[in-house]
Amino acid sequence: MTQRVLLLGVKSAVLDDVRRELQEADFEFQAGPDADDLRSVLSHGDVDQVIIGGGLDLATRAEMVQAVFQLSGYVPELSPQEILRARHGDPR
């Protein structure tokens, strides 16, 4: 069965490399630069995996993580700001 994979915030060269390396596997790739692309892709059906690029700033990544949870029907107990503070040991 085909796995739908969404790559967010990755450069086109990275996406091309991933597609080339996994060309024999049964994957369908979608890609986009931001959380709006995530919402768009998920409005057309579920995805099996979401990969968020490490080159994005932390606030953007936190927004994407929150959108994944919300659109999948799970709402995290922490806001994106609380997630960032917890990750970096900020006591606020």
Gaussian input, Z-matrix of N, CA and C with variables (Angstrom, degrees):
# hf/3-21g

backbone

0 1
 N
 C     1     B1
 C     2     B2     1     A1
 N     3     B3     2     A2     1     D1
 C     4     B4     3     A3     2     D2
 C     5     B5     4     A4     3     D3
 N     6     B6     5     A5     4     D4
 C     7     B7     6     A6     5     D5
 C     8     B8     7     A7     6     D6
 N     9     B9     8     A8     7     D7
 C    10    B10     9     A9     8     D8
 C    11    B11    10    A10     9     D9
 N    12    B12    11    A11    10    D10
 C    13    B13    12    A12    11    D11
 C    14    B14    13    A13    12    D12
 N    15    B15    14    A14    13    D13
 C    16    B16    15    A15    14    D14
 C    17    B17    16    A16    15    D15
 N    18    B18    17    A17    16    D16
 C    19    B19    18    A18    17    D17
 C    20    B20    19    A19    18    D18
 N    21    B21    20    A20    19    D19
 C    22    B22    21    A21    20    D20
 C    23    B23    22    A22    21    D21
 N    24    B24    23    A23    22    D22
 C    25    B25    24    A24    23    D23
 C    26    B26    25    A25    24    D24
 N    27    B27    26    A26    25    D25
 C    28    B28    27    A27    26    D26
 C    29    B29    28    A28    27    D27
 N    30    B30    29    A29    28    D28
 C    31    B31    30    A30    29    D29
 C    32    B32    31    A31    30    D30
 N    33    B33    32    A32    31    D31
 C    34    B34    33    A33    32    D32
 C    35    B35    34    A34    33    D33
 N    36    B36    35    A35    34    D34
 C    37    B37    36    A36    35    D35
 C    38    B38    37    A37    36    D36
 N    39    B39    38    A38    37    D37
 C    40    B40    39    A39    38    D38
 C    41    B41    40    A40    39    D39
 N    42    B42    41    A41    40    D40
 C    43    B43    42    A42    41    D41
 C    44    B44    43    A43    42    D42
 N    45    B45    44    A44    43    D43
 C    46    B46    45    A45    44    D44
 C    47    B47    46    A46    45    D45
 N    48    B48    47    A47    46    D46
 C    49    B49    48    A48    47    D47
 C    50    B50    49    A49    48    D48
 N    51    B51    50    A50    49    D49
 C    52    B52    51    A51    50    D50
 C    53    B53    52    A52    51    D51
 N    54    B54    53    A53    52    D52
 C    55    B55    54    A54    53    D53
 C    56    B56    55    A55    54    D54
 N    57    B57    56    A56    55    D55
 C    58    B58    57    A57    56    D56
 C    59    B59    58    A58    57    D57
 N    60    B60    59    A59    58    D58
 C    61    B61    60    A60    59    D59
 C    62    B62    61    A61    60    D60
 N    63    B63    62    A62    61    D61
 C    64    B64    63    A63    62    D62
 C    65    B65    64    A64    63    D63
 N    66    B66    65    A65    64    D64
 C    67    B67    66    A66    65    D65
 C    68    B68    67    A67    66    D66
 N    69    B69    68    A68    67    D67
 C    70    B70    69    A69    68    D68
 C    71    B71    70    A70    69    D69
 N    72    B72    71    A71    70    D70
 C    73    B73    72    A72    71    D71
 C    74    B74    73    A73    72    D72
 N    75    B75    74    A74    73    D73
 C    76    B76    75    A75    74    D74
 C    77    B77    76    A76    75    D75
 N    78    B78    77    A77    76    D76
 C    79    B79    78    A78    77    D77
 C    80    B80    79    A79    78    D78
 N    81    B81    80    A80    79    D79
 C    82    B82    81    A81    80    D80
 C    83    B83    82    A82    81    D81
 N    84    B84    83    A83    82    D82
 C    85    B85    84    A84    83    D83
 C    86    B86    85    A85    84    D84
 N    87    B87    86    A86    85    D85
 C    88    B88    87    A87    86    D86
 C    89    B89    88    A88    87    D87
 N    90    B90    89    A89    88    D88
 C    91    B91    90    A90    89    D89
 C    92    B92    91    A91    90    D90
 N    93    B93    92    A92    91    D91
 C    94    B94    93    A93    92    D92
 C    95    B95    94    A94    93    D93
 N    96    B96    95    A95    94    D94
 C    97    B97    96    A96    95    D95
 C    98    B98    97    A97    96    D96
 N    99    B99    98    A98    97    D97
 C   100   B100    99    A99    98    D98
 C   101   B101   100   A100    99    D99
 N   102   B102   101   A101   100   D100
 C   103   B103   102   A102   101   D101
 C   104   B104   103   A103   102   D102
 N   105   B105   104   A104   103   D103
 C   106   B106   105   A105   104   D104
 C   107   B107   106   A106   105   D105
 N   108   B108   107   A107   106   D106
 C   109   B109   108   A108   107   D107
 C   110   B110   109   A109   108   D108
 N   111   B111   110   A110   109   D109
 C   112   B112   111   A111   110   D110
 C   113   B113   112   A112   111   D111
 N   114   B114   113   A113   112   D112
 C   115   B115   114   A114   113   D113
 C   116   B116   115   A115   114   D114
 N   117   B117   116   A116   115   D115
 C   118   B118   117   A117   116   D116
 C   119   B119   118   A118   117   D117
 N   120   B120   119   A119   118   D118
 C   121   B121   120   A120   119   D119
 C   122   B122   121   A121   120   D120
 N   123   B123   122   A122   121   D121
 C   124   B124   123   A123   122   D122
 C   125   B125   124   A124   123   D123
 N   126   B126   125   A125   124   D124
 C   127   B127   126   A126   125   D125
 C   128   B128   127   A127   126   D126
 N   129   B129   128   A128   127   D127
 C   130   B130   129   A129   128   D128
 C   131   B131   130   A130   129   D129
 N   132   B132   131   A131   130   D130
 C   133   B133   132   A132   131   D131
 C   134   B134   133   A133   132   D132
 N   135   B135   134   A134   133   D133
 C   136   B136   135   A135   134   D134
 C   137   B137   136   A136   135   D135
 N   138   B138   137   A137   136   D136
 C   139   B139   138   A138   137   D137
 C   140   B140   139   A139   138   D138
 N   141   B141   140   A140   139   D139
 C   142   B142   141   A141   140   D140
 C   143   B143   142   A142   141   D141
 N   144   B144   143   A143   142   D142
 C   145   B145   144   A144   143   D143
 C   146   B146   145   A145   144   D144
 N   147   B147   146   A146   145   D145
 C   148   B148   147   A147   146   D146
 C   149   B149   148   A148   147   D147
 N   150   B150   149   A149   148   D148
 C   151   B151   150   A150   149   D149
 C   152   B152   151   A151   150   D150
 N   153   B153   152   A152   151   D151
 C   154   B154   153   A153   152   D152
 C   155   B155   154   A154   153   D153
 N   156   B156   155   A155   154   D154
 C   157   B157   156   A156   155   D155
 C   158   B158   157   A157   156   D156
 N   159   B159   158   A158   157   D157
 C   160   B160   159   A159   158   D158
 C   161   B161   160   A160   159   D159
 N   162   B162   161   A161   160   D160
 C   163   B163   162   A162   161   D161
 C   164   B164   163   A163   162   D162
 N   165   B165   164   A164   163   D163
 C   166   B166   165   A165   164   D164
 C   167   B167   166   A166   165   D165
 N   168   B168   167   A167   166   D166
 C   169   B169   168   A168   167   D167
 C   170   B170   169   A169   168   D168
 N   171   B171   170   A170   169   D169
 C   172   B172   171   A171   170   D170
 C   173   B173   172   A172   171   D171
 N   174   B174   173   A173   172   D172
 C   175   B175   174   A174   173   D173
 C   176   B176   175   A175   174   D174
 N   177   B177   176   A176   175   D175
 C   178   B178   177   A177   176   D176
 C   179   B179   178   A178   177   D177
 N   180   B180   179   A179   178   D178
 C   181   B181   180   A180   179   D179
 C   182   B182   181   A181   180   D180
 N   183   B183   182   A182   181   D181
 C   184   B184   183   A183   182   D182
 C   185   B185   184   A184   183   D183
 N   186   B186   185   A185   184   D184
 C   187   B187   186   A186   185   D185
 C   188   B188   187   A187   186   D186
 N   189   B189   188   A188   187   D187
 C   190   B190   189   A189   188   D188
 C   191   B191   190   A190   189   D189
 N   192   B192   191   A191   190   D190
 C   193   B193   192   A192   191   D191
 C   194   B194   193   A193   192   D192
 N   195   B195   194   A194   193   D193
 C   196   B196   195   A195   194   D194
 C   197   B197   196   A196   195   D195
 N   198   B198   197   A197   196   D196
 C   199   B199   198   A198   197   D197
 C   200   B200   199   A199   198   D198
 N   201   B201   200   A200   199   D199
 C   202   B202   201   A201   200   D200
 C   203   B203   202   A202   201   D201
 N   204   B204   203   A203   202   D202
 C   205   B205   204   A204   203   D203
 C   206   B206   205   A205   204   D204
 N   207   B207   206   A206   205   D205
 C   208   B208   207   A207   206   D206
 C   209   B209   208   A208   207   D207
 N   210   B210   209   A209   208   D208
 C   211   B211   210   A210   209   D209
 C   212   B212   211   A211   210   D210
 N   213   B213   212   A212   211   D211
 C   214   B214   213   A213   212   D212
 C   215   B215   214   A214   213   D213
 N   216   B216   215   A215   214   D214
 C   217   B217   216   A216   215   D215
 C   218   B218   217   A217   216   D216
 N   219   B219   218   A218   217   D217
 C   220   B220   219   A219   218   D218
 C   221   B221   220   A220   219   D219
 N   222   B222   221   A221   220   D220
 C   223   B223   222   A222   221   D221
 C   224   B224   223   A223   222   D222
 N   225   B225   224   A224   223   D223
 C   226   B226   225   A225   224   D224
 C   227   B227   226   A226   225   D225
 N   228   B228   227   A227   226   D226
 C   229   B229   228   A228   227   D227
 C   230   B230   229   A229   228   D228
 N   231   B231   230   A230   229   D229
 C   232   B232   231   A231   230   D230
 C   233   B233   232   A232   231   D231
 N   234   B234   233   A233   232   D232
 C   235   B235   234   A234   233   D233
 C   236   B236   235   A235   234   D234
 N   237   B237   236   A236   235   D235
 C   238   B238   237   A237   236   D236
 C   239   B239   238   A238   237   D237
 N   240   B240   239   A239   238   D238
 C   241   B241   240   A240   239   D239
 C   242   B242   241   A241   240   D240
 N   243   B243   242   A242   241   D241
 C   244   B244   243   A243   242   D242
 C   245   B245   244   A244   243   D243
 N   246   B246   245   A245   244   D244
 C   247   B247   246   A246   245   D245
 C   248   B248   247   A247   246   D246
 N   249   B249   248   A248   247   D247
 C   250   B250   249   A249   248   D248
 C   251   B251   250   A250   249   D249
 N   252   B252   251   A251   250   D250
 C   253   B253   252   A252   251   D251
 C   254   B254   253   A253   252   D252
 N   255   B255   254   A254   253   D253
 C   256   B256   255   A255   254   D254
 C   257   B257   256   A256   255   D255
 N   258   B258   257   A257   256   D256
 C   259   B259   258   A258   257   D257
 C   260   B260   259   A259   258   D258
 N   261   B261   260   A260   259   D259
 C   262   B262   261   A261   260   D260
 C   263   B263   262   A262   261   D261
 N   264   B264   263   A263   262   D262
 C   265   B265   264   A264   263   D263
 C   266   B266   265   A265   264   D264
 N   267   B267   266   A266   265   D265
 C   268   B268   267   A267   266   D266
 C   269   B269   268   A268   267   D267
 N   270   B270   269   A269   268   D268
 C   271   B271   270   A270   269   D269
 C   272   B272   271   A271   270   D270
 N   273   B273   272   A272   271   D271
 C   274   B274   273   A273   272   D272
 C   275   B275   274   A274   273   D273

   B1=1.4352
   B2=1.5312
   B3=1.2949
   B4=1.4547
   B5=1.5245
   B6=1.3264
   B7=1.4676
   B8=1.5301
   B9=1.3315
   B10=1.4688
   B11=1.5220
   B12=1.3244
   B13=1.4627
   B14=1.5202
   B15=1.3272
   B16=1.4538
   B17=1.5115
   B18=1.3262
   B19=1.4691
   B20=1.5240
   B21=1.3189
   B22=1.4625
   B23=1.5191
   B24=1.3251
   B25=1.4524
   B26=1.5134
   B27=1.3256
   B28=1.4599
   B29=1.5254
   B30=1.2976
   B31=1.4601
   B32=1.5232
   B33=1.3229
   B34=1.4660
   B35=1.5284
   B36=1.3302
   B37=1.4683
   B38=1.5282
   B39=1.3319
   B40=1.4678
   B41=1.5200
   B42=1.3298
   B43=1.4635
   B44=1.5243
   B45=1.3229
   B46=1.4713
   B47=1.5272
   B48=1.3426
   B49=1.4723
   B50=1.5265
   B51=1.3315
   B52=1.4728
   B53=1.5226
   B54=1.3144
   B55=1.4745
   B56=1.5287
   B57=1.3115
   B58=1.4716
   B59=1.5291
   B60=1.3178
   B61=1.4657
   B62=1.5255
   B63=1.3093
   B64=1.4632
   B65=1.5288
   B66=1.3157
   B67=1.4635
   B68=1.5251
   B69=1.3263
   B70=1.4535
   B71=1.5240
   B72=1.3174
   B73=1.4621
   B74=1.5251
   B75=1.3054
   B76=1.4563
   B77=1.5345
   B78=1.3453
   B79=1.4522
   B80=1.5134
   B81=1.3083
   B82=1.4572
   B83=1.5210
   B84=1.3192
   B85=1.4576
   B86=1.5201
   B87=1.3105
   B88=1.4549
   B89=1.5204
   B90=1.3132
   B91=1.4624
   B92=1.5178
   B93=1.3210
   B94=1.4471
   B95=1.5111
   B96=1.3244
   B97=1.4574
   B98=1.5235
   B99=1.3503
   B100=1.4642
   B101=1.5271
   B102=1.3256
   B103=1.4605
   B104=1.5269
   B105=1.3229
   B106=1.4625
   B107=1.5241
   B108=1.3333
   B109=1.4590
   B110=1.5257
   B111=1.3117
   B112=1.4614
   B113=1.5233
   B114=1.3139
   B115=1.4656
   B116=1.5258
   B117=1.3109
   B118=1.4606
   B119=1.5263
   B120=1.3288
   B121=1.4640
   B122=1.5247
   B123=1.3344
   B124=1.4644
   B125=1.5217
   B126=1.3199
   B127=1.4668
   B128=1.5230
   B129=1.3294
   B130=1.4726
   B131=1.5195
   B132=1.3150
   B133=1.4558
   B134=1.5133
   B135=1.3167
   B136=1.4628
   B137=1.5162
   B138=1.3204
   B139=1.4604
   B140=1.5233
   B141=1.3184
   B142=1.4541
   B143=1.5226
   B144=1.3362
   B145=1.4601
   B146=1.5183
   B147=1.3250
   B148=1.4645
   B149=1.5200
   B150=1.3121
   B151=1.4602
   B152=1.5218
   B153=1.3262
   B154=1.4610
   B155=1.5192
   B156=1.3182
   B157=1.4571
   B158=1.5193
   B159=1.3059
   B160=1.4610
   B161=1.5129
   B162=1.3192
   B163=1.4527
   B164=1.5164
   B165=1.3275
   B166=1.4591
   B167=1.5250
   B168=1.3339
   B169=1.4604
   B170=1.5276
   B171=1.3221
   B172=1.4615
   B173=1.5257
   B174=1.3101
   B175=1.4613
   B176=1.5326
   B177=1.3290
   B178=1.4659
   B179=1.5180
   B180=1.3298
   B181=1.4737
   B182=1.5206
   B183=1.3315
   B184=1.4683
   B185=1.5255
   B186=1.3363
   B187=1.4647
   B188=1.5251
   B189=1.3246
   B190=1.4690
   B191=1.5204
   B192=1.3320
   B193=1.4715
   B194=1.5207
   B195=1.3207
   B196=1.4538
   B197=1.5289
   B198=1.3315
   B199=1.4652
   B200=1.5284
   B201=1.3406
   B202=1.4675
   B203=1.5214
   B204=1.3310
   B205=1.4638
   B206=1.5232
   B207=1.3090
   B208=1.4622
   B209=1.5219
   B210=1.3157
   B211=1.4567
   B212=1.5206
   B213=1.3284
   B214=1.4576
   B215=1.5299
   B216=1.3369
   B217=1.4448
   B218=1.5145
   B219=1.3072
   B220=1.4544
   B221=1.5159
   B222=1.3075
   B223=1.4633
   B224=1.5278
   B225=1.3379
   B226=1.4669
   B227=1.5234
   B228=1.3049
   B229=1.4571
   B230=1.5256
   B231=1.3245
   B232=1.4626
   B233=1.5244
   B234=1.3232
   B235=1.4589
   B236=1.5272
   B237=1.3437
   B238=1.4659
   B239=1.5252
   B240=1.3340
   B241=1.4560
   B242=1.5313
   B243=1.3292
   B244=1.4604
   B245=1.5272
   B246=1.3260
   B247=1.4736
   B248=1.5248
   B249=1.3418
   B250=1.4601
   B251=1.5252
   B252=1.3240
   B253=1.4626
   B254=1.5381
   B255=1.3195
   B256=1.4700
   B257=1.5151
   B258=1.3063
   B259=1.4714
   B260=1.5249
   B261=1.3163
   B262=1.4540
   B263=1.5222
   B264=1.3155
   B265=1.4533
   B266=1.5128
   B267=1.3125
   B268=1.4546
   B269=1.5339
   B270=1.3174
   B271=1.4743
   B272=1.5136
   B273=1.3464
   B274=1.4673
   B275=1.4808
   A1=109.31
   A2=116.43
   A3=122.06
   A4=110.99
   A5=115.71
   A6=122.60
   A7=108.04
   A8=116.59
   A9=120.83
   A10=108.08
   A11=115.80
   A12=122.20
   A13=108.41
   A14=116.05
   A15=121.85
   A16=108.58
   A17=116.52
   A18=122.46
   A19=107.47
   A20=116.10
   A21=121.18
   A22=110.73
   A23=115.16
   A24=120.05
   A25=114.07
   A26=117.41
   A27=119.59
   A28=108.72
   A29=116.14
   A30=121.15
   A31=109.62
   A32=116.06
   A33=120.15
   A34=111.52
   A35=117.73
   A36=120.42
   A37=110.74
   A38=116.82
   A39=120.92
   A40=109.54
   A41=116.70
   A42=120.71
   A43=110.52
   A44=117.35
   A45=121.03
   A46=111.24
   A47=116.77
   A48=120.91
   A49=111.22
   A50=116.23
   A51=120.26
   A52=109.94
   A53=117.00
   A54=120.53
   A55=110.69
   A56=116.56
   A57=120.43
   A58=110.64
   A59=117.08
   A60=120.45
   A61=112.51
   A62=116.55
   A63=120.04
   A64=112.67
   A65=116.78
   A66=119.92
   A67=113.66
   A68=117.96
   A69=119.90
   A70=112.19
   A71=117.36
   A72=121.24
   A73=108.76
   A74=115.40
   A75=121.09
   A76=110.46
   A77=115.69
   A78=122.18
   A79=110.62
   A80=115.50
   A81=121.98
   A82=105.97
   A83=117.21
   A84=121.46
   A85=111.67
   A86=114.97
   A87=123.93
   A88=104.99
   A89=116.88
   A90=118.82
   A91=110.00
   A92=114.51
   A93=120.45
   A94=110.18
   A95=116.74
   A96=119.78
   A97=115.50
   A98=118.78
   A99=117.75
   A100=113.13
   A101=115.25
   A102=122.04
   A103=111.93
   A104=118.22
   A105=119.93
   A106=110.85
   A107=116.71
   A108=120.16
   A109=110.72
   A110=116.36
   A111=121.17
   A112=109.80
   A113=116.49
   A114=120.70
   A115=110.89
   A116=116.92
   A117=121.70
   A118=111.82
   A119=116.66
   A120=120.78
   A121=110.70
   A122=117.67
   A123=120.54
   A124=112.54
   A125=117.78
   A126=119.75
   A127=111.16
   A128=116.67
   A129=121.93
   A130=112.03
   A131=117.95
   A132=121.31
   A133=111.96
   A134=114.82
   A135=121.30
   A136=111.93
   A137=115.21
   A138=121.71
   A139=107.03
   A140=116.02
   A141=120.83
   A142=112.27
   A143=116.11
   A144=120.31
   A145=109.46
   A146=115.37
   A147=121.73
   A148=106.50
   A149=115.64
   A150=121.67
   A151=106.94
   A152=115.88
   A153=121.34
   A154=108.42
   A155=116.38
   A156=122.50
   A157=113.19
   A158=115.67
   A159=122.06
   A160=113.82
   A161=118.66
   A162=121.17
   A163=113.86
   A164=116.89
   A165=120.55
   A166=110.08
   A167=115.73
   A168=117.68
   A169=108.94
   A170=115.76
   A171=121.39
   A172=113.20
   A173=117.69
   A174=120.27
   A175=110.68
   A176=117.07
   A177=120.84
   A178=110.65
   A179=117.08
   A180=119.83
   A181=111.27
   A182=116.89
   A183=120.26
   A184=110.83
   A185=117.10
   A186=120.93
   A187=110.38
   A188=116.67
   A189=120.59
   A190=111.41
   A191=116.46
   A192=120.15
   A193=109.74
   A194=116.89
   A195=120.12
   A196=110.45
   A197=117.83
   A198=121.11
   A199=111.29
   A200=117.36
   A201=120.41
   A202=109.93
   A203=116.85
   A204=120.42
   A205=111.27
   A206=116.81
   A207=120.25
   A208=111.24
   A209=117.26
   A210=120.29
   A211=112.97
   A212=116.59
   A213=119.65
   A214=111.10
   A215=116.70
   A216=120.43
   A217=114.00
   A218=117.93
   A219=122.42
   A220=108.35
   A221=117.10
   A222=120.73
   A223=107.90
   A224=117.53
   A225=119.76
   A226=110.96
   A227=114.90
   A228=119.78
   A229=112.08
   A230=117.62
   A231=121.28
   A232=110.41
   A233=116.12
   A234=121.27
   A235=108.49
   A236=118.62
   A237=119.62
   A238=112.50
   A239=117.33
   A240=120.18
   A241=110.71
   A242=117.40
   A243=120.81
   A244=111.19
   A245=115.94
   A246=120.27
   A247=109.47
   A248=116.55
   A249=120.57
   A250=111.18
   A251=117.10
   A252=120.09
   A253=110.81
   A254=116.04
   A255=119.65
   A256=111.12
   A257=116.67
   A258=120.76
   A259=111.51
   A260=116.68
   A261=120.61
   A262=113.32
   A263=117.12
   A264=120.31
   A265=114.89
   A266=117.65
   A267=121.42
   A268=107.75
   A269=119.69
   A270=121.68
   A271=115.41
   A272=118.65
   A273=119.69
   A274=113.44
   D1=138.56
   D2=-177.99
   D3=-70.02
   D4=132.38
   D5=175.49
   D6=-93.79
   D7=126.68
   D8=175.52
   D9=-90.70
   D10=122.12
   D11=-177.68
   D12=-120.15
   D13=130.19
   D14=177.68
   D15=-109.91
   D16=120.91
   D17=177.53
   D18=-105.72
   D19=119.14
   D20=-178.15
   D21=-111.47
   D22=136.53
   D23=174.26
   D24=67.47
   D25=29.31
   D26=176.65
   D27=-109.67
   D28=149.07
   D29=178.84
   D30=-70.36
   D31=153.04
   D32=-177.86
   D33=-59.92
   D34=-33.04
   D35=178.24
   D36=-65.05
   D37=-37.51
   D38=177.64
   D39=-65.90
   D40=-45.18
   D41=178.50
   D42=-60.04
   D43=-43.53
   D44=178.14
   D45=-60.21
   D46=-41.97
   D47=178.14
   D48=-62.95
   D49=-44.36
   D50=179.85
   D51=-62.13
   D52=-46.19
   D53=179.51
   D54=-60.52
   D55=-42.66
   D56=-178.63
   D57=-65.53
   D58=-43.84
   D59=-178.06
   D60=-68.86
   D61=-29.67
   D62=-176.41
   D63=-109.77
   D64=21.79
   D65=-174.70
   D66=-62.71
   D67=-28.60
   D68=-179.30
   D69=-84.68
   D70=-17.74
   D71=178.03
   D72=-78.91
   D73=164.36
   D74=-176.20
   D75=-94.68
   D76=73.62
   D77=-178.92
   D78=-120.96
   D79=144.09
   D80=170.75
   D81=-116.61
   D82=121.43
   D83=-176.17
   D84=-102.24
   D85=136.98
   D86=169.11
   D87=-120.80
   D88=151.07
   D89=-179.82
   D90=-146.06
   D91=155.12
   D92=176.46
   D93=-169.97
   D94=163.20
   D95=-175.83
   D96=-87.79
   D97=-14.31
   D98=-172.02
   D99=-152.03
   D100=-177.34
   D101=-176.47
   D102=-65.79
   D103=-26.98
   D104=176.80
   D105=-62.89
   D106=-37.15
   D107=176.82
   D108=-66.23
   D109=-37.78
   D110=175.93
   D111=-58.20
   D112=-49.58
   D113=-179.71
   D114=-60.84
   D115=-42.46
   D116=179.96
   D117=-61.95
   D118=-48.71
   D119=-179.40
   D120=-63.17
   D121=-44.80
   D122=-178.19
   D123=-68.96
   D124=-22.51
   D125=176.88
   D126=-70.86
   D127=-15.06
   D128=179.13
   D129=-104.69
   D130=14.55
   D131=177.96
   D132=128.87
   D133=165.64
   D134=-177.99
   D135=-70.02
   D136=156.46
   D137=169.75
   D138=-118.44
   D139=154.54
   D140=-178.82
   D141=-88.44
   D142=-31.14
   D143=-178.68
   D144=-144.52
   D145=144.06
   D146=173.47
   D147=-122.85
   D148=125.79
   D149=178.04
   D150=-116.72
   D151=124.88
   D152=-177.45
   D153=-109.45
   D154=126.01
   D155=-177.35
   D156=-60.97
   D157=139.49
   D158=-178.71
   D159=-76.27
   D160=-11.55
   D161=-178.82
   D162=-83.22
   D163=-2.64
   D164=179.46
   D165=-81.27
   D166=152.64
   D167=176.54
   D168=-68.16
   D169=157.06
   D170=-173.31
   D171=-61.11
   D172=-37.86
   D173=-179.58
   D174=-63.81
   D175=-40.44
   D176=178.51
   D177=-66.28
   D178=-42.86
   D179=177.50
   D180=-62.55
   D181=-41.39
   D182=178.86
   D183=-63.41
   D184=-39.32
   D185=177.13
   D186=-61.89
   D187=-41.67
   D188=179.58
   D189=-65.82
   D190=-42.24
   D191=178.56
   D192=-61.42
   D193=-44.74
   D194=179.46
   D195=-62.09
   D196=-41.48
   D197=178.90
   D198=-63.05
   D199=-39.29
   D200=177.24
   D201=-59.17
   D202=-48.48
   D203=-179.86
   D204=-61.71
   D205=-47.12
   D206=-176.65
   D207=-64.67
   D208=-44.97
   D209=-177.47
   D210=-72.51
   D211=-19.72
   D212=177.40
   D213=-89.16
   D214=-1.63
   D215=178.83
   D216=95.39
   D217=-1.62
   D218=178.71
   D219=-109.72
   D220=124.81
   D221=178.52
   D222=-107.12
   D223=117.61
   D224=-179.60
   D225=-66.06
   D226=155.46
   D227=179.84
   D228=-77.85
   D229=-14.17
   D230=-177.78
   D231=-108.54
   D232=145.72
   D233=173.24
   D234=-78.31
   D235=166.18
   D236=176.33
   D237=-55.86
   D238=-37.45
   D239=179.83
   D240=-66.63
   D241=-39.54
   D242=178.74
   D243=-67.45
   D244=-36.17
   D245=176.83
   D246=-61.49
   D247=-45.71
   D248=-179.41
   D249=-64.08
   D250=-42.43
   D251=179.81
   D252=-64.32
   D253=-41.85
   D254=179.06
   D255=-63.88
   D256=-39.14
   D257=-178.26
   D258=-67.28
   D259=-35.36
   D260=-174.35
   D261=-103.11
   D262=9.44
   D263=175.08
   D264=71.80
   D265=19.41
   D266=179.61
   D267=-73.09
   D268=120.98
   D269=-175.30
   D270=-75.63
   D271=-4.79
   D272=-176.99
   D273=-61.62

